[in-house]
C-alpha cells in the first residue's frame, strides 16, 4: 500500500473506532435538509515529503476542478461564482448568499488585503524570513458579512529551506479548522500542493514538504458505509504530480492545463455522497 493511502486508512479507522458524535450540527444534508451529524477526531497532523503528491488512489479525486478552485481563490482573487461555473465547477453553488457570490470570504479576502502579492513580494525580498503567512480568517469581514461560510482552510505558512542536497525548497504548512475527510481531504491537499508548486516555480526553487493540521477531522454519519468501503479497497502506486512550465514563470500566468498527474490509477467505481452543506 502506498504511504498516502496508508495514512488515509489509518485516520479513517481512528474516526470509525474513536470518533466522537457532534451535537446540534450546523450542516444539513443536501438531499432532504436533515441535520448532518458527524464522527470527529481532533488535532490531526499529516506530513508529505518532497515530490510526494497528497492524493488517494482509493477513490478518484477531481484534479482539474480542484485546481480551478484554488486559482479562483488566489489567482483571480474572486468570490464571484460565475467565474467557477464557467469552468464547470459547482462546489460552491450551495453557498451563494443570494448575489452570485460566497460573500466576503476566500478570494474576496485575498483581494481586499492583497495577500497573494504580499506573500510573493515577501518571499522574493526575504526568502528565509519567518513571517510568510496568508490568513483568510478576518474577523472584521465576518462582522461585516455574516452570510458566508467561514473558511475551513484558512491559514498557510511558507518557509524557504536550503537542504543538504544543495537545493532550495519551498515548504508549506496548511491549517484547517474543519475537514470532511473522505470527501474533501485530498481535494484540499492537492489544491494547496498545486499552489505550493506554482509559487515555487515563480521563485525558481523546488516545492518541498507539504503538511497540514486539522482541528476537527470528521466523517458524516451518512458516509459510514463509504468509509468502510475505502478501508476494503487496495491502493495503487503513488502518482507523480508535475507542473510543466519553466522556472521563473509568473504565478499569474500558470493555468490548470499546465499541471499533469502521471500514472494516476484510482479505484473504481466512484463513491457517491449525500453532502452536508
N, C-alpha and C positions, 0 to 999 in steps of 0.2 A: 504494500500500500504506500502511495506517495505521502510525504510528510504533511502536505497541506490537508489532504483528506483525513489523515490520521488525527490531526488536531481538530478538524471539524467533527469527526465522530466522537472524540473524547469529550468535547463540550456538549454535544447532543446527549450523550449518556449522562453527563453530570446534570443537565437540565431535567431529563426524564426521571432520574433517580433522586435528585436532591433539590429540585426546583421548588420554590415557594409559590403559592397562588396569590395573585393580587386581589385587592378588594375595590369595588366600585370603579372599574376601569373607565378611562376617558374614551378609549376607542370603541367603535361599534362595527359589526360586520357589514360589509358592503351589500351582501345579498338580502338581508332581512332586517337590519338595524338592531339586532340583538347585541347586548354587551359582549365585547371581545375580551374575555379573560385570558390570562397567560400563566405559564410557569416561568419563573425567572430566577436567575442567579446574579450575584453582584461582583463587581471588582474583577473583571476578566481582562487578562493581558495576553496579547498574541504578538509574536515577532517573526518576520520573514526575512531570510537572508538575501544578500546581494544576488541578483539575477533570478530570484525566486518569484514566481507570479502567484499572488494570493487568490487563486481561483480553484474551486472544487471541480472535480470531474464526475461527481456523483449525481449531478443534475446540470442541465445546460444553463449557463449564465448569458444573458443578452448583452454581449460585449458592446456592440455598436450603440445601442440605446444608453448604456451606462456611460460611455464616453461622451455622447451628445449632451447628456445631462450635466456632466462636470464642466464641459465647455460653456454651456448656458450660464452656469453659476460664475465661473472665474474668468472666462474669456469674453463672453458677451456682457457679463455683469448685469444680468437681467432677471426680473421676476415676471416677465410677460409670457404667459402660457402659449400664446400663438406662435412664438419662436420655436418652442418644443414641438408643438403639434405639426408644424411644417416639416419636422424631421421624423414624424411618426412616433413620437414619444408621448405617452399619456400617463406616466406615473403620477403626475401632479394634478390631474383633472379634478379629482375629488377635493382638492384643497383650494380651488378657485373661490376667492372671498366675495365674488359677485361682480368684479370689474375686469375679469380676464387676467388677474394676477394672483400670486400667492401672498400678497401683502408685503409689508416691509421686512422681508426675510431673504436669506441666502444671497442671490445675485444683487438684490437691491442694497444690501448691507455692504457687499464688496464695492459697489459703485459709489455709494454715499461716502464711505471712508477711504476710497481709493486703495483698498487693501492689497490688491494684486500688484499694482505698480510700486507701492511702497515696499512690498516684500522683495520684488526683483531688484529694486534700487539698493535695498539694504544688503542683499546677498552679493551684489556686484561690488559695492563700495567697502564692505566689511565682512567678507565671507566667513571668517572664523569667529564672528560675534555670537553672542548667546541670546540675542533678542529678536530672532527671526520667527515671528509669530503672526498668524492671522486668526482673529477671534470674531466669529459670527454671533456670539452671544452678547447682544447690545440691549441692555435693559431699557434705555430711552426709546428704542424702536418698539419694544413690546408695549410700553405705556402709551405710545402714540397710536399704535395699531394692534389691538388685541385679537384680531380675527385670524391672523396667520398661525401656522404651526411653528412653534418654537423649534429651532434647528436641532436635529439629532446629532449629526456630525458637525460639531461647532468650533473645534479648535485644532489648528495644525501648528506643529513646532518643527523647525528646519535646522539642520546642522551640517556644515561642511567639514569633512574629515579627510585628512591625508593618511592613508593606511600603509601598512608595512610593505605592500607591493609597489609603493611609489605612486599609486594612482590617487586622484582626488575624487571623493564621492559626496553625494548629497543624501543625507539620511532624513527620513520623515517619520514623525510620530503624530498619529491622529487620535483625538479624544472624542468619544461619543457618549452622550448621556443615556442613550437607549438604542437598542438594535434588535430587530426581528430576525433572529439568527438564521433560520433555514430559508427564508425568503430573500432577504436583502443583504445579508452579511457580505457575501462575495461580490455582489454588485457594488456596494460601497467601497470595499477594499480595492477592487480593480479600478474603480474611478480614481481613487486617490493615488494608486500606483501610477496610473496614466498621468495624473497631474505632476507627480514627482518626476517622471521621465521627461515631461515637457519642460519643466523648469531646469532640469539637469542639462538638457540639450541647449537651452537658451544660454546657460552658463558655460557650455563646452566642458562639462565634467560628467562623471558617471553617476547613475542612480544607485544609491546604496541600500541600506536596510530600510525596511518598512515595518512599523509596529503600530499597534493601536491598543487603547484602553477603553473598555465599555463598562459603564457603571451598572446598567440594567440590561442584561442579555436575556432574551426571552423567546419562548415558543408559544404561539396562540393555542388555546385549548381545542380548536377545530383542526389543528395541524399535527396532532399527536401521531396519527397513523402514517402521515407522510414522513415524520421524523423517524419512525420505526423502519419504514421502507428504506430511507437513506442509510441507516445502520446495516441493513441487509445487503446493500449493494457493494460490488467490487470496484475499486478505483483503477484508473489507467495512469500511465506515466505523466509527470508534470509537463505541461506545455511551455513553450518559450514565447514570451511577450516582447515584441520589438517595436521600436519607433523608428521608422525608416526616413529620417531626414538628417542632413549634415549637422555636425556640431556647430553651435552658434546660430542656428535657426531661431528667428524671433518667436517668442512664446505665442504671440497673437497670429502668427502665420501657420501654425500647426493645425491640421484637420484630422477628423476621425479616420479618414481613409489612409492616413499616414501610419496607422497602427496595424500590426498583424499579430495574430495569435497562432503560432505554429504547433502542429501536432496536438491540437485540442480535440479529444475524443470523449465527450461527456456521455454518461449512461442514459439510455432511453428506456421507457418513454418519459417525456417531461411530466413532472408532477403539477397538479392543479391545486390552487389555494383559494379559499374564501377569505379575502383580505380584510383586515381590520383597519379602519380609517378614522 
